[in-house]
Amino acid sequence: MTTIRTSLAVGVPPDLRAPLDELLLSMADDEFVIGFSDSEWTGIAPLLEEDVAISSLAQDELGHAAALYALLAEVRADGRDADAIAYDRKPDEYRHARLLDHGRGDWAMTIARRYLYDTADGARLEGLAGSSFSPLRELVDKIRREERYHVMHATTWLERLAARDGEPRERLLAALDELAPDAATVFSPLAGETRLVENGVLAEPMSVLEARWRATITPSFVHLSLPMPPAAAHPDRGRTDHREPFSWLWTEFTSVRRSDPVATW
Amino acid sequence: MVTAAAASPGISAEAVAAALADVADPEIPAISIVDLGIVHRADVAAGRIEVELLPTFVGCPAIEAIRHAVSERLAMFGLPVEVSITFEVPWTSGRITTAGRARLRESGFAPPAEPEDVRCPYCSSPKVAMDSAFGPTLCRSLFYCRACRQPFESFKAV
């Protein structure tokens, strides 16, 4: 994996290490898992253009994950690289949001998940845009420019499915219903978020970012007569208690690595 | 921006920059990495050449090929070459030079613009429609010109 030169010259204060580790890992795992889930559509998406689009989205997210894991490796400075963090963990050690644990599903499920995730990620990235941790602020600045296209894509499809009575709308409603208990899990509180906020790494606590997210998506949900996602059913387990489809995905995305852990590319 | 530092005898940062101007972008070979604006820094210091690149997209898969091409191109100077990537400043579509924008148009790519401002690179018509925000590479979108009925690609504005 490529070395990224960051401005991490002075190191991280010891008391910020664990909270920053937790934040970076949660963000990287989110991008990694949604990227891998979306790559399951490559070759079989409903339209040729969508095959290209969803594959590009997956490639973007895996690129973001790689950069975030590389930054985390630098913060940890324990000799383990981004690939080791990405691949050499047991399924219960991943810290992505449960929103991403529902399997690929149909196209409506993919769009519902993408819309909820992209808009939530947008609120989180906004909370990091002025971060005092400059390597993350720089990366977030770059990532936000790309995520704009992701939100455009998800919004177009959400509107298309919601506006068409019959099967498209029914499938979308079924997907939103299945995702509802986990819809807000991107904002599951982090153990160290108070420290992150005090030190200006993160602008506001996750609960405030969640309120911003809700304010952002409410007009669309009202306009399309879609049910707003409720509060997370178990926010304390929103990043730890993974659902069964993730076991399958983990087996898939670690299969090459497990077949030869010391291979070089 | 290419900055000059204290050069090693005989090799100037300008000479390095001039050499980089012939390294083509692997995904759009018509344009060089300098015209694309991805060379953030090229310095000669303490007997080594250091180059920093700005990826157009975070997940750009071409970046390794570009690093390799840069190392090969600069090998003629006989100094160790270190090529790294950085997000210290974001690559934006505004970094493409005027010459680079012209080269893109000549090659059938619309230079980056907001979707409503994209013009057909063949006939310059504004009567174009975006078919998909996502194209054959992360940095390109698919368009169709209703005036000359030509599909084309546009660099995404980021």
Interface residues (C-beta under 8 A of the other chain):
Chain A: T2 T3 I4 R5 T6 S7 E49 V52 A53 S55 S56 L57 Q59 D60 E61 L62 G63 H64 A66 A67 P135 E138 L139 D141 K142 I143 R145 E146 R148 Y149 M152 H153
Chain B: E52 F57 V58 G59 C60 P61 I63 E64 R67 S84 I85 T86 F87 E88 V89 P90 W91 T92 D131 S132 A133 F134 G135 P136 L138 L142 K156 V158
